[in-house]
Amino acid sequence: MIDAIVILGIQGSGKGTQAKLLAERIGFYHLNMGELLRAKSAVNNPLGLRVKSVIDKGEMVSDELAFEFIAETFRQEYAGVIFDGFPRTLNQAEYLIQHFRLLKVYYLELNEHDAIARIEGRRICSGCGVNYHLVFHPPQQAGICDECGHLLITRADDSPEATRERIRAFYEQTYMLKSYFERMGYLQNISAEGSIQEIHAVIMADYWGDI
């Protein structure tokens, strides 16, 4: 079985950033479920349109679709995988345990108010797809991508309506995974209030301390 690490937390807690940094540091593949779904939604076919409708509303795709996307994306030659945005349900957590050798689950603690404030500051390039944040990673020129010069926009799933729906779904379906993984001995709680590098340093100290 392939080694796996999970980054859990409410939307806006920095899961994607920390998963990317950790994957680069230890040589694992970063499987970002959100980016995977957005790529699927950009394809003009029935499945793409279905996925787009789901994520634009802030809803979650079915467990079966999530499993299908992981199976077709993952390669056995990867040294390991960092899951970001998966699992989101108990059924998905059980799938992960069955198909991967779980090493650790890092839960990024952030309150709902701060999570919403962070989400409101997120922007994405309409051309090349590079991510920005108005506070933590602003472009050199307001509203313009540093890489390609296209306009920066708010993602459809970051609209106020979609954000509220995603946070509701998080507390209804995903938050329970914190206690699930804690009971199994995998969970490490980490405050998401610090800087990107401070949080990364805490994760790395824990990771190296475990191997």
N, C-alpha and C positions, 0 to 999 in steps of 0.2 A: 504493500500500500504506500501511497505517496504522502509525505509529510504535509500538514496543513496548519495554518495559523489563521485565526479569525479576528477581525477588528470590528467590534460592535459599538453602537452608540446612536443617539438620536440624530436626526438630520441636522447638519451644520456643526457637528462635534469635531469634524476634521478626519473622519475615517479614511477618506480617499487620499488625503495628503500623507497621513501616517502610514497607510498601507503601501503607498508608492515608495516612501523613503525606506521602510523596512525591507521591501522586496529588493530594492537596489543594493541595500547593504549586505543582505545575506544570500542573494542570488536566487530568490524564489520568483515565481511568476505571479504578477499582480492581476487577479481576476476581479475586475470592477464590474459588478452586476449592472449598475446604473448605466455605465458607458456601453456595455454590451447590449442592453435593451434599447438605448438610444440609437445604436448602429442598426439594430434590427428594424426599428421604427422608421428609419430613413429609406428603407427598401420599399419600392412601390409594388407590393404584392399583398394578397389578403392577410398573411401573417403580419407583415410590417404595419399595415393599417390598423390591425387589431391591437398590436402592441402599442402603437402610437396613441390610440384612443385611451388605453389603460394608463399609461404614464402621464399623459397630459392632464388627466383628472387627479393625479396623485395617488392612484390606486396601485395595488400590487398585482403582478402577473400570477397566474396559477402556479402551484408547486410543480405540476407536470411540465409546464413550459420552462420553468427555471431549471429543472433537472435536464431537460433536453438541450438547453443552451449550454449548460456546463459540460455535458457529455461531448458536444460537438466542438467546443472551444478548447478543452483541456487536452494536453498531450502527455503521454507517459514519460517522455524524456525529460520533463521538467524536474528540477531538483526538489521542488516543493511549490506550494501555492499559498498566497495570502488572499483570503476571501474578504472582500469589501462590499457590503450590501447583501451578503448572503452568509448565513441563513436569516430569514425573516419570520419564519413560523416554526413551530415545534416539529412538524413533519419534515421541514427542510433540515433542521438540526439533526434529526435522526438519520436522514439520508447522508449527511456529511460524516457522521460517526461511522456509518456502515461502509462508506466508500473511501475514506481517507484516514490516515493516522494523525489524529488531532494532537498538536503539541501544546497550544495555548490559545486562550481567548482573552483579548484585551478589550475591556469595556471602558470607553471614554465618557466620563461623567460630565454632563452639562445640563443646566436647567433649561426649561422650555423657553423662557423669556430670552435668554442669551442665544439659544439655538435659532429662534425666529429672526433676531437681529442680525445674526451672521448670514442666514439665508438671504435676507433682503439685500445684502451687499454683494452677492455673487453675480458675476457676469461671464458670458461666454462669447468668443469671437464668432461672428456670423459667417466668416470665411473659412478659417483653418481650425476652429474648435478649441483654441487654447483658452484655459480658464483663468479668470482674474477675480479679485475681490477689491471692492472700493476702499477698504481699510487695510487689509493685511497684504494684498498683492495688487496695488493699483497700476494701471498702464501709465506710461510716460506722458501720453497726451490723453486727456479725459475723453472717454467714450470710443477710443481708437486702439485697435490691436497693435502692439509693438512689433509683432512678427510679420503681419501681412497688410496692415493698414485698413482692414475692414472694420465696420461698426461693431461695437460690443452690445450684446442684447441680454435680456433676462431669459433664462430657459423657461419653457412652457410649464415645466413641473416645479418651478420656483415662484409661480404666481401665488398671490395670497390664498386663493381658494385651494389650489393644489397643495400648498404648504400645510394648511390646516388639515387637509385630508390625510396627508402622509404622516403628520405627527399623531393624529388620532389613530391611524393604523399601527403606528409604532407602539403606542401604549397598549393597544388592544391585543396585538399579535406578537410583537417582537420583544417587548420589555420583559416578558416572562422568561425569555431565554437567559437572561442574566442569572436568575436563581437556578435555572436548569443546569447551566454550565458550572455554576458555583458548587452545586451538590456533587457534581462529577469530578471536582478538583481541578478544572481547567482555567477558572476565571481569575483575572488580575484586574482590579479596578484602578483606573488612572484618571486623575483630574484633567479635564480638557481646557482648563482656564489659563494655562501657561502659554508661552510662545511655542511655535512649531518645533523649534530646536530643543526647547526644554522638555516637551512631551516626548519627542523622539529619543532623547537621552535617557529618559526614564524607561521607555520600552526596551531600548538596547541593553541597559544595565540589567533588566529583568531577564531578557532573552539569553544573554551571555552567562548570567548566573545559573541558568537552568541546564546548560549543556556542558 
